Amino acid sequence: MGSVKPNYIKNFADDLMKTHQGVFNNDFEHNKDMVSEYTDIKYKTIRNRVAGYISRRVQTRGE
């Protein structure tokens, strides 16, 4: 069972996926680097949660 993500993580990830289409894939390490590049998140845990959520969304959508 997965954990419930806060809305700010979901909203932030959805905004990133809309503005940077085609950049993210289902690889967590790649997404982590891309989130660091495109944002100014200073907390590692928040960055990792956003990257993990993006990875999961891409995996389930098949993008």
All heavy atoms as a GROMACS GRO file, in nm:
protein
  521
    1MET      N    1   0.083  -0.117   0.000
    1MET     CA    2   0.000   0.000   0.000
    1MET      C    3   0.088   0.124   0.000
    1MET      O    4   0.189   0.128   0.067
    1MET     CB    5  -0.090   0.000   0.122
    1MET     CG    6  -0.176  -0.123   0.128
    1MET     SD    7  -0.323  -0.111   0.220
    1MET     CE    8  -0.435  -0.012   0.146
    2GLY      N    9   0.045   0.221  -0.074
    2GLY     CA   10   0.123   0.343  -0.083
    2GLY      C   11   0.084   0.443   0.023
    2GLY      O   12  -0.018   0.430   0.090
    3SER      N   13   0.166   0.543   0.037
    3SER     CA   14   0.135   0.648   0.133
    3SER      C   15   0.058   0.760   0.064
    3SER      O   16   0.068   0.778  -0.057
    3SER     CB   17   0.264   0.704   0.193
    3SER     OG   18   0.342   0.764   0.092
    4VAL      N   19  -0.018   0.832   0.141
    4VAL     CA   20  -0.097   0.942   0.088
    4VAL      C   21  -0.006   1.064   0.079
    4VAL      O   22   0.058   1.101   0.177
    4VAL     CB   23  -0.217   0.971   0.179
    4VAL    CG1   24  -0.295   1.091   0.130
    4VAL    CG2   25  -0.306   0.850   0.188
    5LYS      N   26  -0.001   1.124  -0.038
    5LYS     CA   27   0.084   1.241  -0.059
    5LYS      C   28   0.005   1.368  -0.028
    5LYS      O   29  -0.113   1.377  -0.060
    5LYS     CB   30   0.132   1.248  -0.203
    5LYS     CG   31   0.211   1.128  -0.248
    5LYS     CD   32   0.352   1.137  -0.202
    5LYS     CE   33   0.434   1.028  -0.264
    5LYS     NZ   34   0.496   0.943  -0.169
    6PRO      N   35   0.068   1.468   0.032
    6PRO     CA   36   0.000   1.595   0.055
    6PRO      C   37  -0.031   1.665  -0.078
    6PRO      O   38   0.035   1.641  -0.179
    6PRO     CB   39   0.102   1.677   0.135
    6PRO     CG   40   0.201   1.580   0.186
    6PRO     CD   41   0.200   1.464   0.092
    7ASN      N   42  -0.131   1.749  -0.075
    7ASN     CA   43  -0.173   1.818  -0.197
    7ASN      C   44  -0.064   1.908  -0.254
    7ASN      O   45  -0.056   1.924  -0.375
    7ASN     CB   46  -0.300   1.899  -0.172
    7ASN     CG   47  -0.423   1.812  -0.176
    7ASN    OD1   48  -0.423   1.707  -0.238
    7ASN    ND2   49  -0.527   1.856  -0.108
    8TYR      N   50   0.019   1.968  -0.169
    8TYR     CA   51   0.123   2.056  -0.223
    8TYR      C   52   0.225   1.978  -0.304
    8TYR      O   53   0.280   2.030  -0.401
    8TYR     CB   54   0.189   2.141  -0.113
    8TYR     CG   55   0.276   2.065  -0.015
    8TYR    CD1   56   0.411   2.049  -0.038
    8TYR    CD2   57   0.222   2.012   0.101
    8TYR    CE1   58   0.492   1.981   0.052
    8TYR    CE2   59   0.301   1.944   0.192
    8TYR     CZ   60   0.436   1.930   0.166
    8TYR     OH   61   0.515   1.862   0.255
    9ILE      N   62   0.251   1.853  -0.269
    9ILE     CA   63   0.342   1.768  -0.349
    9ILE      C   64   0.278   1.738  -0.484
    9ILE      O   65   0.341   1.750  -0.589
    9ILE     CB   66   0.372   1.636  -0.275
    9ILE    CG1   67   0.442   1.661  -0.142
    9ILE    CG2   68   0.453   1.542  -0.363
    9ILE    CD1   69   0.588   1.693  -0.150
   10LYS      N   70   0.151   1.700  -0.482
   10LYS     CA   71   0.080   1.667  -0.605
   10LYS      C   72   0.070   1.788  -0.697
   10LYS      O   73   0.095   1.777  -0.818
   10LYS     CB   74  -0.059   1.615  -0.574
   10LYS     CG   75  -0.060   1.483  -0.502
   10LYS     CD   76  -0.202   1.443  -0.468
   10LYS     CE   77  -0.206   1.315  -0.390
   10LYS     NZ   78  -0.341   1.274  -0.356
   11ASN      N   79   0.033   1.902  -0.642
   11ASN     CA   80   0.017   2.023  -0.723
   11ASN      C   81   0.150   2.067  -0.782
   11ASN      O   82   0.157   2.105  -0.900
   11ASN     CB   83  -0.042   2.137  -0.640
   11ASN     CG   84  -0.184   2.109  -0.598
   11ASN    OD1   85  -0.254   2.030  -0.661
   11ASN    ND2   86  -0.227   2.173  -0.491
   12PHE      N   87   0.256   2.061  -0.703
   12PHE     CA   88   0.387   2.101  -0.751
   12PHE      C   89   0.434   2.009  -0.863
   12PHE      O   90   0.485   2.054  -0.966
   12PHE     CB   91   0.486   2.099  -0.634
   12PHE     CG   92   0.609   2.180  -0.658
   12PHE    CD1   93   0.603   2.317  -0.659
   12PHE    CD2   94   0.730   2.118  -0.680
   12PHE    CE1   95   0.717   2.392  -0.682
   12PHE    CE2   96   0.844   2.192  -0.702
   12PHE     CZ   97   0.836   2.329  -0.703
   13ALA      N   98   0.414   1.879  -0.846
   13ALA     CA   99   0.455   1.781  -0.947
   13ALA      C  100   0.373   1.797  -1.074
   13ALA      O  101   0.428   1.791  -1.185
   13ALA     CB  102   0.441   1.640  -0.891
   14ASP      N  103   0.243   1.819  -1.060
   14ASP     CA  104   0.159   1.837  -1.179
   14ASP      C  105   0.199   1.962  -1.257
   14ASP      O  106   0.203   1.959  -1.380
   14ASP     CB  107   0.012   1.844  -1.139
   14ASP     CG  108  -0.043   1.710  -1.094
   14ASP    OD1  109   0.018   1.606  -1.128
   14ASP    OD2  110  -0.146   1.710  -1.023
   15ASP      N  111   0.230   2.069  -1.186
   15ASP     CA  112   0.276   2.192  -1.254
   15ASP      C  113   0.406   2.168  -1.328
   15ASP      O  114   0.424   2.215  -1.441
   15ASP     CB  115   0.293   2.306  -1.154
   15ASP     CG  116   0.160   2.357  -1.101
   15ASP    OD1  117   0.056   2.329  -1.164
   15ASP    OD2  118   0.161   2.426  -0.997
   16LEU      N  119   0.499   2.097  -1.266
   16LEU     CA  120   0.626   2.067  -1.331
   16LEU      C  121   0.606   1.981  -1.455
   16LEU      O  122   0.668   2.005  -1.559
   16LEU     CB  123   0.720   1.993  -1.235
   16LEU     CG  124   0.806   2.076  -1.144
   16LEU    CD1  125   0.883   1.986  -1.049
   16LEU    CD2  126   0.901   2.162  -1.222
   17MET      N  127   0.518   1.883  -1.445
   17MET     CA  128   0.495   1.794  -1.559
   17MET      C  129   0.427   1.868  -1.675
   17MET      O  130   0.451   1.835  -1.791
   17MET     CB  131   0.410   1.675  -1.516
   17MET     CG  132   0.487   1.578  -1.428
   17MET     SD  133   0.389   1.442  -1.366
   17MET     CE  134   0.354   1.354  -1.515
   18LYS      N  135   0.344   1.967  -1.643
   18LYS     CA  136   0.278   2.044  -1.749
   18LYS      C  137   0.376   2.139  -1.817
   18LYS      O  138   0.374   2.154  -1.939
   18LYS     CB  139   0.161   2.123  -1.692
   18LYS     CG  140   0.040   2.038  -1.664
   18LYS     CD  141  -0.071   2.122  -1.605
   18LYS     CE  142  -0.185   2.032  -1.560
   18LYS     NZ  143  -0.287   2.107  -1.485
   19THR      N  144   0.460   2.206  -1.739
   19THR     CA  145   0.550   2.305  -1.798
   19THR      C  146   0.670   2.242  -1.868
   19THR      O  147   0.724   2.301  -1.961
   19THR     CB  148   0.602   2.403  -1.691
   19THR    OG1  149   0.664   2.331  -1.586
   19THR    CG2  150   0.489   2.487  -1.635
   20HIS      N  151   0.710   2.123  -1.825
   20HIS     CA  152   0.826   2.056  -1.884
   20HIS      C  153   0.785   1.919  -1.936
   20HIS      O  154   0.830   1.814  -1.886
   20HIS     CB  155   0.939   2.042  -1.782
   20HIS     CG  156   0.983   2.171  -1.723
   20HIS    ND1  157   1.055   2.263  -1.794
   20HIS    CD2  158   0.962   2.226  -1.601
   20HIS    CE1  159   1.079   2.368  -1.718
   20HIS    NE2  160   1.023   2.348  -1.600
   21GLN      N  161   0.700   1.916  -2.036
   21GLN     CA  162   0.651   1.790  -2.090
   21GLN      C  163   0.762   1.716  -2.163
   21GLN      O  164   0.844   1.775  -2.232
   21GLN     CB  165   0.536   1.814  -2.186
   21GLN     CG  166   0.411   1.862  -2.118
   21GLN     CD  167   0.298   1.882  -2.216
   21GLN    OE1  168   0.317   1.877  -2.336
   21GLN    NE2  169   0.179   1.906  -2.163
   22GLY      N  170   0.765   1.586  -2.147
   22GLY     CA  171   0.862   1.503  -2.214
   22GLY      C  172   0.997   1.494  -2.146
   22GLY      O  173   1.086   1.422  -2.192
   23VAL      N  174   1.016   1.566  -2.037
   23VAL     CA  175   1.145   1.566  -1.967
   23VAL      C  176   1.152   1.451  -1.866
   23VAL      O  177   1.256   1.389  -1.849
   23VAL     CB  178   1.168   1.701  -1.896
   23VAL    CG1  179   1.290   1.698  -1.808
   23VAL    CG2  180   1.178   1.812  -1.999
   24PHE      N  181   1.042   1.422  -1.803
   24PHE     CA  182   1.039   1.324  -1.695
   24PHE      C  183   1.008   1.185  -1.749
   24PHE      O  184   0.935   1.170  -1.846
   24PHE     CB  185   0.935   1.364  -1.591
   24PHE     CG  186   0.965   1.497  -1.526
   24PHE    CD1  187   0.893   1.610  -1.560
   24PHE    CD2  188   1.066   1.509  -1.433
   24PHE    CE1  189   0.920   1.732  -1.502
   24PHE    CE2  190   1.094   1.630  -1.374
   24PHE     CZ  191   1.021   1.742  -1.409
   25ASN      N  192   1.065   1.084  -1.684
   25ASN     CA  193   1.035   0.945  -1.719
   25ASN      C  194   1.014   0.866  -1.591
   25ASN      O  195   1.001   0.924  -1.484
   25ASN     CB  196   1.146   0.885  -1.807
   25ASN     CG  197   1.282   0.890  -1.743
   25ASN    OD1  198   1.295   0.897  -1.622
   25ASN    ND2  199   1.386   0.886  -1.825
   26ASN      N  200   1.010   0.733  -1.598
   26ASN     CA  201   0.981   0.654  -1.479
   26ASN      C  202   1.105   0.622  -1.396
   26ASN      O  203   1.096   0.545  -1.302
   26ASN     CB  204   0.906   0.526  -1.515
   26ASN     CG  205   0.986   0.436  -1.607
   26ASN    OD1  206   1.095   0.471  -1.651
   26ASN    ND2  207   0.930   0.321  -1.637
   27ASP      N  208   1.219   0.681  -1.426
   27ASP     CA  209   1.342   0.661  -1.350
   27ASP      C  210   1.351   0.767  -1.239
   27ASP      O  211   1.357   0.887  -1.267
   27ASP     CB  212   1.464   0.670  -1.442
   27ASP     CG  213   1.594   0.649  -1.368
   27ASP    OD1  214   1.594   0.574  -1.268
   27ASP    OD2  215   1.695   0.708  -1.410
   28PHE      N  216   1.353   0.723  -1.114
   28PHE     CA  217   1.355   0.814  -1.001
   28PHE      C  218   1.479   0.902  -0.999
   28PHE      O  219   1.470   1.023  -0.975
   28PHE     CB  220   1.344   0.736  -0.870
   28PHE     CG  221   1.364   0.820  -0.748
   28PHE    CD1  222   1.266   0.908  -0.706
   28PHE    CD2  223   1.481   0.811  -0.675
   28PHE    CE1  224   1.285   0.987  -0.594
   28PHE    CE2  225   1.501   0.888  -0.563
   28PHE     CZ  226   1.403   0.976  -0.522
   29GLU      N  227   1.596   0.845  -1.024
   29GLU     CA  228   1.722   0.922  -1.019
   29GLU      C  229   1.722   1.033  -1.124
   29GLU      O  230   1.766   1.145  -1.097
   29GLU     CB  231   1.841   0.829  -1.040
   29GLU     CG  232   1.862   0.729  -0.928
   29GLU     CD  233   1.895   0.793  -0.795
   29GLU    OE1  234   1.965   0.897  -0.794
   29GLU    OE2  235   1.850   0.740  -0.693
   30HIS      N  236   1.675   1.003  -1.243
   30HIS     CA  237   1.666   1.104  -1.349
   30HIS      C  238   1.570   1.215  -1.309
   30HIS      O  239   1.601   1.334  -1.324
   30HIS     CB  240   1.619   1.038  -1.479
   30HIS     CG  241   1.587   1.135  -1.587
   30HIS    ND1  242   1.685   1.200  -1.659
   30HIS    CD2  243   1.469   1.180  -1.635
   30HIS    CE1  244   1.628   1.280  -1.747
   30HIS    NE2  245   1.497   1.270  -1.734
   31ASN      N  246   1.455   1.178  -1.256
   31ASN     CA  247   1.355   1.277  -1.216
   31ASN      C  248   1.406   1.363  -1.101
   31ASN      O  249   1.377   1.482  -1.095
   31ASN     CB  250   1.224   1.209  -1.178
   31ASN     CG  251   1.156   1.148  -1.298
   31ASN    OD1  252   1.181   1.185  -1.411
   31ASN    ND2  253   1.068   1.054  -1.272
   32LYS      N  254   1.482   1.302  -1.011
   32LYS     CA  255   1.539   1.377  -0.899
   32LYS      C  256   1.633   1.487  -0.950
   32LYS      O  257   1.628   1.602  -0.904
   32LYS     CB  258   1.613   1.281  -0.806
   32LYS     CG  259   1.661   1.342  -0.679
   32LYS     CD  260   1.706   1.237  -0.580
   32LYS     CE  261   1.829   1.164  -0.626
   32LYS     NZ  262   1.886   1.077  -0.524
   33ASP      N  263   1.715   1.453  -1.048
   33ASP     CA  264   1.805   1.552  -1.106
   33ASP      C  265   1.729   1.661  -1.179
   33ASP      O  266   1.764   1.780  -1.172
   33ASP     CB  267   1.903   1.485  -1.203
   33ASP     CG  268   2.000   1.391  -1.132
   33ASP    OD1  269   2.021   1.409  -1.010
   33ASP    OD2  270   2.053   1.300  -1.198
   34MET      N  271   1.624   1.624  -1.250
   34MET     CA  272   1.544   1.722  -1.325
   34MET      C  273   1.468   1.815  -1.232
   34MET      O  274   1.460   1.936  -1.257
   34MET     CB  275   1.446   1.651  -1.420
   34MET     CG  276   1.510   1.576  -1.532
   34MET     SD  277   1.603   1.681  -1.645
   34MET     CE  278   1.770   1.642  -1.600
   35VAL      N  279   1.416   1.763  -1.122
   35VAL     CA  280   1.347   1.848  -1.024
   35VAL      C  281   1.445   1.947  -0.964
   35VAL      O  282   1.414   2.065  -0.946
   35VAL     CB  283   1.278   1.762  -0.915
   35VAL    CG1  284   1.230   1.849  -0.799
   35VAL    CG2  285   1.162   1.685  -0.972
   36SER      N  286   1.566   1.902  -0.935
   36SER     CA  287   1.669   1.993  -0.882
   36SER      C  288   1.706   2.101  -0.982
   36SER      O  289   1.730   2.216  -0.945
   36SER     CB  290   1.795   1.915  -0.845
   36SER     OG  291   1.770   1.829  -0.738
   37GLU      N  292   1.709   2.064  -1.109
   37GLU     CA  293   1.747   2.159  -1.214
   37GLU      C  294   1.640   2.264  -1.238
   37GLU      O  295   1.670   2.382  -1.256
   37GLU     CB  296   1.775   2.083  -1.343
   37GLU     CG  297   1.822   2.169  -1.457
   37GLU     CD  298   1.854   2.087  -1.580
   37GLU    OE1  299   1.898   1.973  -1.565
   37GLU    OE2  300   1.833   2.140  -1.690
   38TYR      N  301   1.514   2.223  -1.240
   38TYR     CA  302   1.406   2.313  -1.277
   38TYR      C  303   1.343   2.388  -1.160
   38TYR      O  304   1.259   2.475  -1.182
   38TYR     CB  305   1.296   2.237  -1.351
   38TYR     CG  306   1.340   2.187  -1.486
   38TYR    CD1  307   1.324   2.053  -1.520
   38TYR    CD2  308   1.397   2.272  -1.579
   38TYR    CE1  309   1.365   2.007  -1.644
   38TYR    CE2  310   1.438   2.227  -1.702
   38TYR     CZ  311   1.422   2.095  -1.734
   38TYR     OH  312   1.462   2.049  -1.856
   39THR      N  313   1.379   2.355  -1.037
   39THR     CA  314   1.320   2.422  -0.921
   39THR      C  315   1.430   2.469  -0.827
   39THR      O  316   1.547   2.440  -0.846
   39THR     CB  317   1.226   2.327  -0.843
   39THR    OG1  318   1.302   2.220  -0.791
   39THR    CG2  319   1.114   2.276  -0.931
   40ASP      N  320   1.387   2.539  -0.724
   40ASP     CA  321   1.481   2.584  -0.621
   40ASP      C  322   1.444   2.527  -0.484
   40ASP      O  323   1.455   2.593  -0.382
   40ASP     CB  324   1.486   2.736  -0.616
   40ASP     CG  325   1.351   2.798  -0.589
   40ASP    OD1  326   1.250   2.727  -0.598
   40ASP    OD2  327   1.347   2.919  -0.559
   41ILE      N  328   1.399   2.401  -0.485
   41ILE     CA  329   1.365   2.334  -0.360
   41ILE      C  330   1.494   2.310  -0.282
   41ILE      O  331   1.587   2.251  -0.333
   41ILE     CB  332   1.294   2.199  -0.387
   41ILE    CG1  333   1.162   2.223  -0.459
   41ILE    CG2  334   1.271   2.125  -0.257
   41ILE    CD1  335   1.092   2.096  -0.501
   42LYS      N  336   1.496   2.358  -0.158
   42LYS     CA  337   1.620   2.345  -0.081
   42LYS      C  338   1.621   2.225   0.013
   42LYS      O  339   1.723   2.191   0.069
   42LYS     CB  340   1.650   2.472  -0.004
   42LYS     CG  341   1.540   2.522   0.084
   42LYS     CD  342   1.578   2.655   0.147
   42LYS     CE  343   1.457   2.720   0.210
   42LYS     NZ  344   1.491   2.847   0.270
   43TYR      N  345   1.505   2.160   0.030
   43TYR     CA  346   1.498   2.044   0.118
   43TYR      C  347   1.500   1.916   0.036
   43TYR      O  348   1.421   1.897  -0.055
   43TYR     CB  349   1.372   2.048   0.204
   43TYR     CG  350   1.369   2.167   0.296
   43TYR    CD1  351   1.283   2.272   0.274
   43TYR    CD2  352   1.457   2.176   0.404
   43TYR    CE1  353   1.281   2.382   0.357
   43TYR    CE2  354   1.456   2.284   0.488
   43TYR     CZ  355   1.368   2.388   0.464
   43TYR     OH  356   1.368   2.497   0.547
   44LYS      N  357   1.591   1.827   0.072
   44LYS     CA  358   1.610   1.702  -0.001
   44LYS      C  359   1.487   1.613   0.006
   44LYS      O  360   1.450   1.550  -0.093
   44LYS     CB  361   1.732   1.630   0.054
   44LYS     CG  362   1.766   1.502  -0.019
   44LYS     CD  363   1.900   1.446   0.024
   44LYS     CE  364   1.901   1.404   0.167
   44LYS     NZ  365   2.023   1.329   0.202
   45THR      N  366   1.422   1.608   0.121
   45THR     CA  367   1.307   1.520   0.136
   45THR      C  368   1.190   1.565   0.048
   45THR      O  369   1.122   1.480  -0.011
   45THR     CB  370   1.261   1.513   0.282
   45THR    OG1  371   1.234   1.644   0.329
   45THR    CG2  372   1.366   1.448   0.368
   46ILE      N  373   1.169   1.695   0.037
   46ILE     CA  374   1.061   1.746  -0.048
   46ILE      C  375   1.093   1.717  -0.194
   46ILE      O  376   1.007   1.673  -0.270
   46ILE     CB  377   1.040   1.897  -0.026
   46ILE    CG1  378   1.008   1.928   0.120
   46ILE    CG2  379   0.930   1.951  -0.118
   46ILE    CD1  380   0.878   1.868   0.169
   47ARG      N  381   1.217   1.740  -0.234
   47ARG     CA  382   1.259   1.711  -0.371
   47ARG      C  383   1.238   1.564  -0.405
   47ARG      O  384   1.185   1.531  -0.511
   47ARG     CB  385   1.407   1.747  -0.390
   47ARG     CG  386   1.455   1.722  -0.532
   47ARG     CD  387   1.605   1.711  -0.540
   47ARG     NE  388   1.650   1.594  -0.464
   47ARG     CZ  389   1.771   1.583  -0.413
   47ARG    NH1  390   1.859   1.679  -0.426
   47ARG    NH2  391   1.805   1.475  -0.346
   48ASN      N  392   1.276   1.476  -0.314
   48ASN     CA  393   1.262   1.333  -0.338
   48ASN      C  394   1.116   1.290  -0.345
   48ASN      O  395   1.080   1.204  -0.425
   48ASN     CB  396   1.334   1.253  -0.230
   48ASN     CG  397   1.484   1.262  -0.244
   48ASN    OD1  398   1.536   1.309  -0.344
   48ASN    ND2  399   1.554   1.217  -0.143
   49ARG      N  400   1.032   1.351  -0.264
   49ARG     CA  401   0.890   1.317  -0.266
   49ARG      C  402   0.826   1.361  -0.397
   49ARG      O  403   0.742   1.290  -0.454
   49ARG     CB  404   0.819   1.377  -0.146
   49ARG     CG  405   0.864   1.311  -0.016
   49ARG     CD  406   0.797   1.369   0.102
   49ARG     NE  407   0.665   1.307   0.118
   49ARG     CZ  408   0.580   1.338   0.214
   49ARG    NH1  409   0.611   1.431   0.302
   49ARG    NH2  410   0.465   1.276   0.222
   50VAL      N  411   0.864   1.480  -0.445
   50VAL     CA  412   0.811   1.528  -0.574
   50VAL      C  413   0.860   1.438  -0.686
   50VAL      O  414   0.782   1.397  -0.773
   50VAL     CB  415   0.853   1.675  -0.597
   50VAL    CG1  416   0.820   1.719  -0.739
   50VAL    CG2  417   0.785   1.767  -0.499
   51ALA      N  418   0.987   1.404  -0.686
   51ALA     CA  419   1.043   1.317  -0.791
   51ALA      C  420   0.980   1.179  -0.787
   51ALA      O  421   0.950   1.121  -0.892
   51ALA     CB  422   1.194   1.307  -0.776
   52GLY      N  423   0.956   1.125  -0.670
   52GLY     CA  424   0.892   0.995  -0.657
   52GLY      C  425   0.749   0.996  -0.706
   52GLY      O  426   0.703   0.902  -0.772
   53TYR      N  427   0.677   1.103  -0.676
   53TYR     CA  428   0.539   1.115  -0.723
   53TYR      C  429   0.535   1.126  -0.875
   53TYR      O  430   0.452   1.063  -0.939
   53TYR     CB  431   0.472   1.236  -0.658
   53TYR     CG  432   0.328   1.251  -0.697
   53TYR    CD1  433   0.231   1.164  -0.647
   53TYR    CD2  434   0.287   1.351  -0.785
   53TYR    CE1  435   0.099   1.177  -0.682
   53TYR    CE2  436   0.155   1.364  -0.822
   53TYR     CZ  437   0.061   1.277  -0.770
   53TYR     OH  438  -0.071   1.289  -0.807
   54ILE      N  439   0.628   1.202  -0.932
   54ILE     CA  440   0.634   1.214  -1.078
   54ILE      C  441   0.665   1.079  -1.141
   54ILE      O  442   0.605   1.040  -1.241
   54ILE     CB  443   0.738   1.320  -1.119
   54ILE    CG1  444   0.686   1.460  -1.084
   54ILE    CG2  445   0.768   1.312  -1.268
   54ILE    CD1  446   0.787   1.571  -1.106
   55SER      N  447   0.758   1.005  -1.083
   55SER     CA  448   0.794   0.873  -1.135
   55SER      C  449   0.674   0.780  -1.134
   55SER      O  450   0.649   0.708  -1.231
   55SER     CB  451   0.905   0.810  -1.051
   55SER     OG  452   1.021   0.888  -1.057
   56ARG      N  453   0.600   0.783  -1.027
   56ARG     CA  454   0.482   0.698  -1.015
   56ARG      C  455   0.373   0.739  -1.115
   56ARG      O  456   0.310   0.654  -1.178
   56ARG     CB  457   0.429   0.705  -0.873
   56ARG     CG  458   0.307   0.621  -0.853
   56ARG     CD  459   0.343   0.477  -0.867
   56ARG     NE  460   0.348   0.418  -0.737
   56ARG     CZ  461   0.363   0.291  -0.716
   56ARG    NH1  462   0.374   0.207  -0.814
   56ARG    NH2  463   0.365   0.246  -0.595
   57ARG      N  464   0.354   0.870  -1.132
   57ARG     CA  465   0.252   0.917  -1.227
   57ARG      C  466   0.287   0.878  -1.369
   57ARG      O  467   0.202   0.835  -1.446
   57ARG     CB  468   0.240   1.070  -1.221
   57ARG     CG  469   0.169   1.126  -1.102
   57ARG     CD  470   0.020   1.102  -1.105
   57ARG     NE  471  -0.046   1.161  -1.218
   57ARG     CZ  472  -0.109   1.278  -1.217
   57ARG    NH1  473  -0.113   1.347  -1.105
   57ARG    NH2  474  -0.167   1.324  -1.324
   58VAL      N  475   0.414   0.892  -1.406
   58VAL     CA  476   0.456   0.855  -1.541
   58VAL      C  477   0.440   0.705  -1.563
   58VAL      O  478   0.399   0.660  -1.669
   58VAL     CB  479   0.602   0.901  -1.566
   58VAL    CG1  480   0.657   0.844  -1.694
   58VAL    CG2  481   0.611   1.052  -1.568
   59GLN      N  482   0.473   0.627  -1.460
   59GLN     CA  483   0.462   0.482  -1.470
   59GLN      C  484   0.317   0.438  -1.489
   59GLN      O  485   0.288   0.352  -1.572
   59GLN     CB  486   0.515   0.421  -1.341
   59GLN     CG  487   0.600   0.301  -1.358
   59GLN     CD  488   0.663   0.261  -1.226
   59GLN    OE1  489   0.615   0.296  -1.119
   59GLN    NE2  490   0.771   0.186  -1.234
   60THR      N  491   0.226   0.496  -1.413
   60THR     CA  492   0.086   0.454  -1.422
   60THR      C  493   0.018   0.507  -1.548
   60THR      O  494  -0.070   0.442  -1.602
   60THR     CB  495   0.006   0.499  -1.299
   60THR    OG1  496   0.014   0.640  -1.285
   60THR    CG2  497   0.057   0.430  -1.175
   61ARG      N  498   0.059   0.622  -1.595
   61ARG     CA  499   0.001   0.679  -1.716
   61ARG      C  500   0.058   0.616  -1.841
   61ARG      O  501  -0.002   0.622  -1.947
   61ARG     CB  502   0.025   0.829  -1.723
   61ARG     CG  503  -0.064   0.910  -1.634
   61ARG     CD  504  -0.040   1.054  -1.661
   61ARG     NE  505  -0.135   1.138  -1.590
   61ARG     CZ  506  -0.136   1.268  -1.600
   61ARG    NH1  507  -0.049   1.329  -1.676
   61ARG    NH2  508  -0.225   1.339  -1.534
   62GLY      N  509   0.179   0.564  -1.833
   62GLY     CA  510   0.244   0.506  -1.950
   62GLY      C  511   0.301   0.611  -2.043
   62GLY      O  512   0.312   0.590  -2.163
   63GLU      N  513   0.339   0.724  -1.988
   63GLU     CA  514   0.392   0.832  -2.070
   63GLU      C  515   0.539   0.810  -2.101
   63GLU      O  516   0.609   0.746  -2.032
   63GLU     CB  517   0.375   0.966  -1.999
   63GLU     CG  518   0.230   1.003  -1.984
   63GLU     CD  519   0.212   1.132  -1.908
   63GLU    OE1  520   0.311   1.188  -1.858
   63GLU    OE2  521   0.098   1.178  -1.900
   0.00000   0.00000   0.00000
